Amino acid sequence: MSAAPTEPRRAQPLDGRAVSDAVAARLAARVAELPYVPRLVFVRVGEDPASVFYVRSKQRYAKRVGVDAETLVLRVDVDQATLMATIERLNADPATDAVLVQLPLPDHLDAAPVLEAIDPAKDVDGFHPMNVGRLWSGAPALVPCTPLGLLAIVDHYELDVKGRHVVIIGRSHMVGKPAAALFLGRHATVTVAHSRTRDLAGVVRQGEVVVAAVGRAGLVTGSMVQPGAIVLDVGMTRVDDRIVGDVADDVWDVAGYLTPMPGGTGLVTVAMVLQNTLTAAERRRG
Ligand code: GUN
């Protein structure tokens, strides 16, 4: 036999679709055991194309696992009071287990009071300060879906992070900070790097696990990654007509494991919205 025409890539792909499918099967089995149908309501303001796409993906996944999901679409010029009243109505509705306000909101709206108005028991994004505090204090919490999905990926592939050095690039409320709490909870040693970090390459090279969550295309290159590292790419940037991650292509030649983009962490985020919906429903309804 002749040699393969190209060198095979070294990193094993961490396939988000495989994780998402496995989670869907587990969630569908859980839903089938319940004496009620969990209900998830998305609130979307306006027609931002990315928001339309993401909410539709979550709605489709909800249907797959047997959760009743509805999207409330508010006009792009809706006022703050009307949006707040919508949240209050969903909080008060006993049939609604989960509420998710898709971000970003239009500029005239203030997201913080909206997120704080959501009943923490229904807050499947885990952005309410009550859930943030519970996460950091180790109490049962609803946890942000993207970082929760990173744990689902390492668990699916049976990658042990205990005692390992996890370098997270990015300190956002949605990803970087909650990811730090979650990996600490798994007994990892955690470094959070960000835009002001000196010698970013040197810091990232220490990571046995690297989480790239900045939103800058190709920020993490092969020369910054230690051989064999587990690299989880959360970044998503539109470049021309493609969606590209924070991780450059040459990392495939260095890393041990890498999430592809697309087909990586984003699919698992969607799955975690539904996992959180079931968690919320089961806790609320006993
Ligand atoms: N927009 C981008 N990511 C997210 C997310 O995780 N939750 C919500 N609600 N909106 C988003």
Residues whose N, C-alpha, C, O or C-beta is under 5 A from the ligand:
A	BS01	GUN	V101 Q102 L103 P104 D125
